[in-house]
Amino acid sequence: MKTITRTWMIRQFFWIGVSFAINFVLLMFLPFYIALPLSFVVFVAIMYIMRRNFRSAIGRTGSPLGIVRNDSPKMEYSCMACGANHKARECPRCGSKIKRVEML
C-alpha cells in the first residue's frame, strides 16, 4: 500500500474514532432525546471537517489516493470541413461550426 494512501486511511479512521467517542460521551451523559439530535449534528460536523481536510490535501499534494487531478484539460477543436485546428466556436478559416474535439 502506498504511504500516502495509508496516511489518508489513518486520518479517516482517526476522525471516525473521534466521532464515535464524542457521540458515546453525549449518549452517556445527556438524555436520549437531546443526545440523539446532538450526536447527528456532531456526526455531520465531523464529516464536513473530513471533507474539508480531504479537499485541502488534494490541493496540496496533487491527490492523496494517487488519482491524477486535471483541473483544466487543454482542448482544441479540429474543423471537419477544412481540417484547421482552433479554439474558437467557429472555424476562423472557413466559418464552419462542425468540429471535432481533440484533448491535448
Contact map, one row per residue, 1 for C-alpha under 8 A:
11101100000000000000000000000000000000000000000000000000000000000000000000000000000000000000000000000000
11111100000000000000000000000000000000000000000000000000000000000000000000000000000000000000000000000000
11111110000000000000000000000000000000000000000000000000000000000000000000000000000000000000000000000000
01111111000000000000000000000000000000000000000000000000000000011000000000000000000000000000000000000000
11111111100000000000000000000000000000000000000000000000000000011100000000000000000000000000000000000000
11111111110000000000000000000000000000000000000000000000000000000000000000000000000000000000000000000000
00111111111000000000000000000000000000000000000000000000000000000000000000000000000000000000000000000000
00011111111100000000000000000000000000000000000000000000000000011000000000000000000000000000000000000000
00001111111110000000000000000000000000000000000000000000000000000000000000000000000000000000000000000000
00000111111111000000000000000000000000000000000000000000000000000000000000000000000000000000000000000000
00000011111111100000000000000000000000000000000000000000000000000000000000000000000000000000000000000000
00000001111111110000000000000000000000000000000001000000000000000000000000000000000000000000000000000000
00000000111111111000000000000000000000000000000000000000000000000000000000000000000000000000000000000000
00000000011111111100000000000000000000000000000000000000000000000000000000000000000000000000000000000000
00000000001111111110000000000000000000000000010001000000000000000000000000000000000000000000000000000000
00000000000111111111000000000000000000000000000000000000000000000000000000000000000000000000000000000000
00000000000011111111100000000000000000000000000000000000000000000000000000000000000000000000000000000000
00000000000001111111110000000000000000000000000000000000000000000000000000000000000000000000000000000000
00000000000000111111111000000000000000000110010000000000000000000000000000000000000000000000000000000000
00000000000000011111111100000000000000000000000000000000000000000000000000000000000000000000000000000000
00000000000000001111111110000000000000000000000000000000000000000000000000000000000000000000000000000000
00000000000000000111111111000000000000100100000000000000000000000000000000000000000000000000000000000000
00000000000000000011111111100000001000100110000000000000000000000000000000000000000000000000000000000000
00000000000000000001111111110000000000000000000000000000000000000000000000000000000000000000000000000000
00000000000000000000111111111000000000000000000000000000000000000000000000000000000000000000000000000000
00000000000000000000011111111100001001100000000000000000000000000000000000000000000000000000000000000000
00000000000000000000001111111111001100100000000000000000000000000000000000000000000000000000000000000000
00000000000000000000000111111110000000000000000000000000000000000000000000000000000000000000000000000000
00000000000000000000000011111110000000000000000000000000000000000000000000000000000000000000000000000000
00000000000000000000000001111111011000000000000000000000000000000000000000000000000000000000000000000000
00000000000000000000000000111111111000000000000000000000000000000000000000000000000000000000000000000000
00000000000000000000000000100111111100000000000000000000000000000000000000000000000000000000000000000000
00000000000000000000000000000011111110000000000000000000000000000000000000000000000000000000000000000000
00000000000000000000000000000111111111000000000000000000000000000000000000000000000000000000000000000000
00000000000000000000001001100111111111100000000000000000000000000000000000000000000000000000000000000000
00000000000000000000000000100001111111110000000000000000000000000000000000000000000000000000000000000000
00000000000000000000000000000000111111111000000000000000000000000000000000000000000000000000000000000000
00000000000000000000000001000000011111111100000000000000000000000000000000000000000000000000000000000000
00000000000000000000011001100000001111111110000000000000000000000000000000000000000000000000000000000000
00000000000000000000000000000000000111111111000000000000000000000000000000000000000000000000000000000000
00000000000000000000000000000000000011111111100000000000000000000000000000000000000000000000000000000000
00000000000000000010011000000000000001111111110000000000000000000000000000000000000000000000000000000000
00000000000000000010001000000000000000111111111000000000000000000000000000000000000000000000000000000000
00000000000000000000000000000000000000011111111100000000000000000000000000000000000000000000000000000000
00000000000000000000000000000000000000001111111110000000000000000000000000000000000000000000000000000000
00000000000000100010000000000000000000000111111111000000000000000000000000000000000000000000000000000000
00000000000000000000000000000000000000000011111111100000000000000000000000000000000000000000000000000000
00000000000000000000000000000000000000000001111111110000000000000000000000000000000000000000000000000000
00000000000000000000000000000000000000000000111111111000000000000000000000000000000000000000000000000000
00000000000100100000000000000000000000000000011111111100000000000000000000000000000000000000000000000000
00000000000000000000000000000000000000000000001111111110000000000000000000000000000000000000000000000000
00000000000000000000000000000000000000000000000111111111000000000000000000000000000000000000000000000000
00000000000000000000000000000000000000000000000011111111100000000000000000000000000000000000000000000000
00000000000000000000000000000000000000000000000001111111110000010000000000000000000000000000000000000000
00000000000000000000000000000000000000000000000000111111111000000000000000000000000000000000000000000000
00000000000000000000000000000000000000000000000000011111111100000000000000000000000000000000000000000000
00000000000000000000000000000000000000000000000000001111111111110000000000000000000000000000000000000000
00000000000000000000000000000000000000000000000000000111111111110000000000000000000000000000000000000000
00000000000000000000000000000000000000000000000000000011111111100000000000000000000000000000000000000000
00000000000000000000000000000000000000000000000000000001111111100000000000000000000000000000000000000000
00000000000000000000000000000000000000000000000000000000111111110000000000000000000000000000000000000000
00000000000000000000000000000000000000000000000000000000111111110111100000000000000000000000000000000000
00000000000000000000000000000000000000000000000000000000111111111111100000000000000000000000000000000000
00011001000000000000000000000000000000000000000000000100110011111110000000000000000000000000000000000000
00011001000000000000000000000000000000000000000000000000000000111110000000000000000000000000000000000000
00001000000000000000000000000000000000000000000000000000000001111111000000000000000000000000000000000000
00000000000000000000000000000000000000000000000000000000000001111111100000000000000000000000000000000000
00000000000000000000000000000000000000000000000000000000000001100111110000000000000000000000000000000000
00000000000000000000000000000000000000000000000000000000000001100011111000000000000000000000000000000000
00000000000000000000000000000000000000000000000000000000000000000001111110000000000000000000000000000000
00000000000000000000000000000000000000000000000000000000000000000000111110000000000000000000000000000000
00000000000000000000000000000000000000000000000000000000000000000000011111000000000000000000000000000000
00000000000000000000000000000000000000000000000000000000000000000000011111100000000000000000000000000011
00000000000000000000000000000000000000000000000000000000000000000000000111110000000000000000000000000011
00000000000000000000000000000000000000000000000000000000000000000000000011111000000000100000000000001111
00000000000000000000000000000000000000000000000000000000000000000000000001111100000011100000000000001111
00000000000000000000000000000000000000000000000000000000000000000000000000111110000011110000000000111100
00000000000000000000000000000000000000000000000000000000000000000000000000011111001111000000000000111100
00000000000000000000000000000000000000000000000000000000000000000000000000001111111111000010000111110000
00000000000000000000000000000000000000000000000000000000000000000000000000000111111000000000000001110000
00000000000000000000000000000000000000000000000000000000000000000000000000000011111000000000010101000000
00000000000000000000000000000000000000000000000000000000000000000000000000000011111100000000110000000000
00000000000000000000000000000000000000000000000000000000000000000000000000000111111110000000000000000000
00000000000000000000000000000000000000000000000000000000000000000000000000000110011111000010100000000000
00000000000000000000000000000000000000000000000000000000000000000000000000011110001111100000000000000000
00000000000000000000000000000000000000000000000000000000000000000000000000011110000111110011000000000000
00000000000000000000000000000000000000000000000000000000000000000000000000111000000011111000000000000000
00000000000000000000000000000000000000000000000000000000000000000000000000001000000001111111000000000000
00000000000000000000000000000000000000000000000000000000000000000000000000000000000000111110000010000000
00000000000000000000000000000000000000000000000000000000000000000000000000000000000000011111001111000000
00000000000000000000000000000000000000000000000000000000000000000000000000000010000101011111111110000000
00000000000000000000000000000000000000000000000000000000000000000000000000000000000001010111111000000000
00000000000000000000000000000000000000000000000000000000000000000000000000000000010100000011111000000000
00000000000000000000000000000000000000000000000000000000000000000000000000000000110000000011111100000000
00000000000000000000000000000000000000000000000000000000000000000000000000000000000000000111111110000000
00000000000000000000000000000000000000000000000000000000000000000000000000000010100000000110011111100000
00000000000000000000000000000000000000000000000000000000000000000000000000000010000000001110001111100000
00000000000000000000000000000000000000000000000000000000000000000000000000000011100000000100000111110000
00000000000000000000000000000000000000000000000000000000000000000000000000001111000000000000000111111000
00000000000000000000000000000000000000000000000000000000000000000000000000001111000000000000000001111100
00000000000000000000000000000000000000000000000000000000000000000000000000111100000000000000000000111110
00000000000000000000000000000000000000000000000000000000000000000000000000111100000000000000000000011111
00000000000000000000000000000000000000000000000000000000000000000000000011110000000000000000000000001111
00000000000000000000000000000000000000000000000000000000000000000000000011110000000000000000000000000111
